[in-house]
Amino acid sequence: MTDPLSQEEFTSSLTRIVSHLQTRHSELSQLSILSSPTTISQSLSSLPTTLSSDGLGTSKTIQYLLSSLLPGILQAQNGPRYFGFVIGGVTPAAQLADILAGSHDENVQVAGSEETISTAVEQRALEMILDLVGIERSTFMGRTITTGATGSNVLGLACARDYLYAHSPHLPPNYSYAQDGPPSTPALPSPPIIILSLHPHFSIAKAASLVGIGSSSSIIHQMPALPDDELAFDLSALEARLKAEKEVGRGVIVVYGVGEVNTGAFGSGLAQVADLCKQYAAWLHVDAAFGGFAGLMPQLAHYTKDMDKADSLTLDGHKWLQVPYDCGLFYTRHVSFLTNIFQPPSASAPAYLAVNKSTLTGPTADEDESPFPEGTVRAQDVTSPLYVGIENSRRFRALPLIASLISLGKEGYREIITRNILFARRIATLISQSTEYELLNPTPPSSFPVSEGQQDKKKIEIPIIPSNIVLFRPTASSPFSPDDPTSSARLVMAINRTGKMYVSGTRWRGLGAVRIAVSNWRTGVEGEGDWEIVRDVLEKIGKGEEV
Ligand SMILES: *Cc1c(COP(=O)(O)O)cnc(C)c1O
């Protein structure tokens, strides 16, 4: 038996890990993104087949992870040329803080403010994110950190469900779905709640089926869009539908996406959609997982400026905010609908859960001198995350998040977002000028208002894609003939096999396509050669040459 308390073993393992992390930090951009198939299969066969009766001990285990297990996973998913999905990276401060969170292993749910400031840290991080995206803190007093945008969408739809049942003309006032479950009233329309959207992320369907709304096409409806913009609601069609549903007393959730995953596009008309929702008592859920941060680039600010009109808002921490998995952010203006779902009636709450049960308040009148903006939650008033989220126990997710925010500040984040978008535009320019590829998500430059104030600093490039995503497919001049339905998939494989950059495949308007999503803080950092590598790979693969 090895001694689990051995300081020596711990220290020598830690030293190994530190050196591993140092090497990764300095060499990440040169690593092949994927391990070779041989390495992956060796790594897989190194996995113990059963749990042995005696353990290996800390030192040998860490050695095993470093030498055999980790070589079998993605080597540089957080590197600068991993362009799959919208992955993001991890900032140095966030990475190191995450290690500390693991070391302290605090369960943030149950301790009172006199014992730990972790819940206050979580609130402040959530407030700082509102500062970052330019939303007043007092707008969204219901807030929590989730596992990701999917988790946040679950919370949003759960709150919407309870709000709509509570306001149903067919039910007693303030009917609580969370407490009383599905009502059995023949008068209630079937289905009692529907979702109207344009191109909702797949996670909306997951969330809708999980919270009992349902996800079939008779519940989640694709609404008509404007003829020249498939992400902009046709407002008169939306109004007509909202009006008709109100007449029969059916609950409506409008899901508005800010930042579409295939194209990085935004649509327009969020403010008008919000007005209509208000007028017809529909719930507006805004899913801005990654796109919510695009507005940090002043040219795109008009797309995100009305997110504060949502009833509930989803943002992701682990995508463009560059904090480690897993971290999602959830906000709602209707605090009581959130707490009604998660807060047990106090009479039956175990005593230890009653800690921290004060209500959320802004600074009181006698705190007018407070340096904090309205909507700042005082440490002693923080609702336990237990009462506003799914988990009863969870890690200190706020630590890497606040570390990253503090380390970069608003300008640091603005710089990353801007650099990513400019890098994506550069790729889009290359794609649009090549004969081997066809750019699928060009944007007419006229749709970007360029105001006086934005003319300063650098020259504004002509925007040819909406934000940080380049969507394209191979043409007949490439070795990946578009007549073959697998051509895009084969192109994706050819690019990814180089190990130098990574893209993902998708379907776009019924056909295969390739996506490049630029969302890592390291991408295009001066002197790293990312642009040269990307250009070289795309040019050579497009011509069928070896890379
Ligand atoms: C990524 C994404 C999601 C899902 O987010 P996870 O963090 O992976 O759960 C939901 N909606 C949108 C718009 C997204 O981009």
Ligand as a Chemical Component Dictionary entry (heavy atoms), coordinates in Angstrom:
data_LIG
# 
_chem_comp.id                   LIG 
_chem_comp.type                 NON-POLYMER 
_chem_comp.pdbx_formal_charge   0 
_chem_comp.three_letter_code    LIG 
# 
loop_
_chem_comp_atom.comp_id 
_chem_comp_atom.atom_id 
_chem_comp_atom.alt_atom_id 
_chem_comp_atom.type_symbol 
_chem_comp_atom.charge 
_chem_comp_atom.model_Cartn_x 
_chem_comp_atom.model_Cartn_y 
_chem_comp_atom.model_Cartn_z 
_chem_comp_atom.pdbx_ordinal 
LIG C1 C1 C 0 -23.737 26.060 -27.669 1  
LIG C2 C2 C 0 -25.113 26.523 -27.636 2  
LIG C3 C3 C 0 -26.055 25.921 -26.807 3  
LIG C4 C4 C 0 -25.716 24.732 -25.943 4  
LIG O1 O1 O 0 -24.768 25.111 -25.019 5  
LIG P1 P1 P 0 -23.951 24.124 -24.086 6  
LIG O2 O2 O 0 -23.126 25.062 -23.296 7  
LIG O3 O3 O 0 -23.173 23.252 -25.000 8  
LIG O4 O4 O 0 -24.926 23.391 -23.257 9  
LIG C5 C5 C 0 -27.325 26.438 -26.790 10 
LIG N1 N1 N 0 -27.664 27.477 -27.563 11 
LIG C6 C6 C 0 -26.787 28.075 -28.388 12 
LIG C7 C7 C 0 -27.226 29.226 -29.225 13 
LIG C8 C8 C 0 -25.471 27.621 -28.452 14 
LIG O5 O5 O 0 -24.602 28.216 -29.256 15 
# 
loop_
_chem_comp_bond.comp_id 
_chem_comp_bond.atom_id_1 
_chem_comp_bond.atom_id_2 
_chem_comp_bond.value_order 
_chem_comp_bond.pdbx_ordinal 
LIG C1 C2 SING 1  
LIG C2 C3 SING 2  
LIG C2 C8 DOUB 3  
LIG C3 C4 SING 4  
LIG C3 C5 DOUB 5  
LIG C4 O1 SING 6  
LIG O1 P1 SING 7  
LIG P1 O2 DOUB 8  
LIG P1 O3 SING 9  
LIG P1 O4 SING 10 
LIG C5 N1 SING 11 
LIG N1 C6 DOUB 12 
LIG C6 C7 SING 13 
LIG C6 C8 SING 14 
LIG C8 O5 SING 15 
# 
